[in-house]
Amino acid sequence: MGGLGYYARARNLLACARVVVAQHGGRFPESEGELRALPGIGDYTAASVAAIAFGRSAVVIDANIERVIARYRLIETPLPLAKREIRAALAPLVPEDRPGDFAQALMDLGATICRPRGPACATCPLMTDCRAQGRPDIERLPLKPPKKAKPRRHGLAHWIERDARIWLVRRPGKGMLGGMRALPGGDWTDARPTESGIAEVDHGFTHFDLTLKLVHRESRDAAAEGEWWPISDLDAAGLPTLYRKLISKMLERDG
């Protein structure tokens, strides 16, 4: 389950709970602005909680609603620039009464009828007013920006072994793979390391691709903070996919 942001979510959940207790008497604030100020809560979550939990009039936009409104109002500006137009088109439609039900109905509409592929326009309750209805190119909405080639970064990971155990560290709390166990190593940079390695893997992140090379280090190179982990029990370490791939390649080579 590595790489899904669970560590960061857990930290934000704890920080949010502390703020709710310290600043709001243990009760969640109801306004969208106050909710947005809580740790780990962004625009979508703040609007959703305000509308669905507290009945506040809020403009809730997820991917399904984004698609419905882009088609309903024929917004042909590519994302992410279209987000402002979509919000402006949706805001006047949000009712004062039962805004949470309205938001959830739009979500369901996008998920089941106004689908990315093969939208069921004939059964859509918005069909008569939909500006994209009947267009052969309706599936292209909302327009996606052209994909950019992702940059490639490079890094080293250190294999430090002693008594059938390897040295693992915790990555910094913020940033990529924050707070997770990992092999020690330096920063990931644009420069390809010249040091020869014992294994190498390519791994794709959202905004860049990474080539990570594994190199041997002596046990004396183990930093002050870390832990010796049995190689036979690495599944229990909860390593991110990147490091599991690299270690598997290393063990396959030696096996």
C-alpha positions as CSV (number, residue, x, y, z in Angstrom):
1,M,0.0,0.0,0.0
2,G,3.0,2.2,-0.2
3,G,3.0,5.5,-2.1
4,L,-0.6,6.3,-1.7
5,G,-0.1,9.2,0.8
6,Y,-1.4,7.4,3.8
7,Y,1.4,8.7,6.1
8,A,0.7,12.3,5.1
9,R,-3.1,11.7,5.5
10,A,-2.6,10.3,9.0
11,R,-0.5,13.2,10.0
12,N,-3.0,15.7,8.6
13,L,-5.8,13.9,10.4
14,L,-4.1,14.1,13.7
15,A,-3.2,17.8,13.2
16,C,-6.7,18.6,12.1
17,A,-8.2,16.9,15.2
18,R,-5.9,18.9,17.4
19,V,-6.9,22.2,15.8
20,V,-10.6,21.3,16.1
21,V,-10.2,20.6,19.8
22,A,-8.0,23.7,20.5
23,Q,-9.7,26.3,18.4
24,H,-13.3,25.0,17.9
25,G,-14.1,23.3,21.2
26,G,-14.1,19.9,19.7
27,R,-16.8,20.6,17.2
28,F,-16.1,20.8,13.4
29,P,-16.6,24.3,12.0
30,E,-19.5,24.5,9.6
31,S,-18.4,27.3,7.2
32,E,-16.4,26.5,4.1
33,G,-13.8,29.1,5.0
34,E,-13.2,27.7,8.4
35,L,-13.1,24.2,7.1
36,R,-10.5,25.2,4.5
37,A,-8.3,26.6,7.2
38,L,-8.0,23.1,8.9
39,P,-4.8,21.1,8.2
40,G,-5.2,18.7,5.3
41,I,-8.5,20.1,4.0
42,G,-8.5,21.7,0.6
43,D,-11.2,23.4,-1.5
44,Y,-13.1,20.2,-2.5
45,T,-13.2,18.7,0.9
46,A,-14.2,22.0,2.6
47,A,-17.0,22.6,0.1
48,S,-18.2,18.9,0.3
49,V,-18.3,18.9,4.1
50,A,-20.0,22.3,4.3
51,A,-22.7,21.2,1.8
52,I,-23.3,17.6,2.7
53,A,-22.7,17.6,6.4
54,F,-23.9,21.0,7.4
55,G,-26.3,22.0,4.5
56,R,-24.3,25.1,3.6
57,S,-24.6,26.5,0.1
58,A,-21.2,25.6,-1.4
59,V,-19.8,25.0,-4.9
60,V,-18.7,21.3,-4.8
61,I,-16.6,20.3,-7.8
62,D,-15.1,16.8,-8.2
63,A,-14.0,15.2,-11.5
64,N,-17.6,14.0,-12.2
65,I,-19.2,17.4,-11.6
66,E,-16.4,19.0,-13.6
67,R,-17.3,16.8,-16.6
68,V,-21.1,17.4,-16.3
69,I,-20.8,21.2,-16.2
70,A,-18.1,21.3,-18.9
71,R,-20.6,19.5,-21.2
72,Y,-23.8,21.1,-19.9
73,R,-22.4,24.6,-20.7
74,L,-20.1,23.6,-23.5
75,I,-17.0,24.9,-21.9
76,E,-14.2,24.3,-24.4
77,T,-11.3,25.9,-22.5
78,P,-8.7,23.2,-21.7
79,L,-8.1,22.2,-18.1
80,P,-6.9,23.5,-15.7
81,L,-7.8,26.9,-17.0
82,A,-11.4,25.8,-17.4
83,K,-11.8,25.3,-13.7
84,R,-12.7,28.9,-13.2
85,E,-15.3,28.9,-15.9
86,I,-16.8,25.6,-14.6
87,R,-17.1,27.1,-11.1
88,A,-18.7,30.3,-12.4
89,A,-21.2,28.2,-14.4
90,L,-22.1,26.0,-11.5
91,A,-22.3,28.6,-8.7
92,P,-25.7,30.1,-9.8
93,L,-27.2,26.6,-10.0
94,V,-26.4,25.6,-6.4
95,P,-29.7,25.8,-4.4
96,E,-30.0,27.2,-0.9
97,D,-32.1,24.3,0.0
98,R,-30.4,20.8,0.2
99,P,-27.1,21.8,-1.4
100,G,-25.6,18.6,-0.2
101,D,-28.2,16.5,-2.1
102,F,-27.6,18.6,-5.2
103,A,-23.9,18.0,-5.1
104,Q,-24.3,14.3,-4.6
105,A,-26.8,14.1,-7.4
106,L,-24.4,15.8,-9.8
107,M,-21.6,13.4,-8.7
108,D,-23.9,10.4,-9.4
109,L,-25.0,11.9,-12.7
110,G,-21.4,12.1,-13.8
111,A,-20.5,8.7,-12.6
112,T,-23.5,6.8,-14.1
113,I,-24.9,8.8,-17.0
114,C,-22.5,11.6,-18.1
115,R,-19.6,9.1,-18.2
116,P,-16.2,9.9,-19.7
117,R,-16.9,7.3,-22.4
118,G,-20.3,6.4,-23.9
119,P,-22.4,9.0,-22.0
120,A,-26.1,7.9,-21.8
121,C,-27.4,11.2,-23.1
122,A,-30.9,9.8,-23.9
123,T,-31.5,9.1,-20.2
124,C,-30.0,12.3,-18.8
125,P,-32.3,14.7,-17.0
126,L,-30.3,17.6,-18.2
127,M,-30.5,16.6,-21.9
128,T,-32.9,19.3,-23.1
129,D,-30.7,22.1,-21.8
130,C,-27.3,20.5,-22.4
131,R,-25.3,22.5,-25.0
132,A,-23.1,19.5,-25.8
133,Q,-26.0,17.0,-26.3
134,G,-25.9,15.3,-29.7
135,R,-22.3,16.5,-30.5
136,P,-20.2,13.6,-31.9
137,D,-17.2,15.0,-30.0
138,I,-18.9,15.2,-26.6
139,E,-16.5,12.6,-25.1
140,R,-13.6,15.0,-25.5
141,L,-15.1,17.4,-22.9
142,P,-13.7,18.6,-20.6
143,L,-10.7,19.3,-22.7
144,K,-7.4,18.0,-21.3
145,P,-4.2,19.9,-21.7
146,P,-1.5,18.3,-24.0
147,K,0.7,16.0,-22.0
148,K,4.2,17.3,-21.4
149,A,7.2,15.0,-21.4
150,K,8.1,14.3,-17.8
151,P,11.6,15.1,-16.7
152,R,13.9,12.3,-15.5
153,R,15.7,12.4,-12.2
154,H,18.4,10.1,-10.9
155,G,19.4,9.0,-7.5
156,L,21.4,6.5,-5.4
157,A,20.2,4.1,-2.7
158,H,22.6,2.5,-0.3
159,W,22.7,-1.3,0.4
160,I,24.2,-1.5,3.9
161,E,24.1,-5.1,5.2
162,R,25.1,-6.7,8.5
163,D,24.2,-10.1,9.9
164,A,21.4,-10.7,7.3
165,R,19.9,-7.3,8.1
166,I,19.8,-4.1,6.0
167,W,19.9,-0.6,7.3
168,L,16.6,1.3,6.7
169,V,15.8,4.9,7.5
170,R,12.7,7.1,7.5
171,R,12.3,9.6,4.7
172,P,11.6,13.2,5.8
173,G,8.0,13.8,6.9
174,K,7.3,16.2,4.0
175,G,8.0,15.5,0.3
176,M,8.0,12.4,-1.8
177,L,7.2,9.2,0.2
178,G,7.1,11.3,3.3
179,G,7.7,9.5,6.6
180,M,8.0,6.0,5.0
181,R,10.8,3.6,5.6
182,A,13.4,3.5,2.8
183,L,16.9,2.6,1.9
184,P,19.3,5.5,2.7
185,G,20.6,7.6,-0.1
186,G,21.1,11.1,-1.3
187,D,18.8,13.6,-3.1
188,W,17.3,12.9,-6.5
189,T,18.7,15.2,-9.1
190,D,18.9,15.7,-12.8
191,A,22.5,14.5,-12.9
192,R,23.2,10.8,-13.6
193,P,25.5,9.4,-11.0
194,T,28.8,8.0,-12.3
195,E,29.2,5.4,-9.6
196,S,28.6,1.8,-10.7
197,G,25.8,0.0,-9.0
198,I,24.6,-3.5,-8.2
199,A,21.0,-3.0,-9.4
200,E,18.9,-0.3,-11.0
201,V,15.2,0.4,-11.5
202,D,13.1,3.0,-13.3
203,H,10.0,4.3,-11.5
204,G,7.3,6.8,-12.6
205,F,5.9,9.5,-10.3
206,T,3.2,11.9,-11.2
207,H,5.5,14.8,-12.2
208,F,8.8,13.0,-13.1
209,D,10.4,9.7,-13.8
210,L,13.2,8.4,-11.6
211,T,16.1,6.1,-12.2
212,L,17.4,4.8,-8.9
213,K,20.7,2.9,-8.7
214,L,21.6,0.7,-5.8
215,V,25.2,0.8,-4.5
216,H,27.0,-1.1,-1.8
217,R,28.1,0.7,1.4
218,E,29.9,-0.6,4.5
219,S,28.1,-1.0,7.8
220,R,30.1,1.9,9.3
221,D,28.3,4.1,6.8
222,A,25.0,3.6,8.6
223,A,23.7,7.0,9.8
224,A,22.8,7.7,13.4
225,E,19.0,7.4,12.9
226,G,17.7,4.2,11.4
227,E,17.1,0.5,12.1
228,W,18.6,-2.8,11.1
229,W,15.8,-4.8,9.4
230,P,15.9,-8.6,8.7
231,I,16.2,-9.2,5.0
232,S,13.9,-12.3,5.5
233,D,11.1,-10.0,6.8
234,L,11.2,-7.1,4.5
235,D,7.5,-7.4,3.6
236,A,6.7,-6.2,7.1
237,A,8.8,-3.0,6.7
238,G,6.1,-1.3,4.6
239,L,8.6,-0.1,2.0
240,P,7.3,2.0,-0.9
241,T,7.0,0.3,-4.3
242,L,10.1,2.1,-5.6
243,Y,12.4,0.5,-2.9
244,R,10.6,-2.9,-3.0
245,K,11.3,-3.1,-6.8
246,L,14.9,-2.2,-6.3
247,I,15.5,-4.7,-3.5
248,S,13.7,-7.4,-5.4
249,K,16.0,-6.8,-8.3
250,M,19.0,-7.0,-6.0
251,L,17.8,-10.3,-4.4
252,E,17.0,-11.8,-7.7
253,R,20.5,-11.1,-8.9
254,D,22.1,-12.7,-5.8
255,G,19.6,-15.6,-5.8
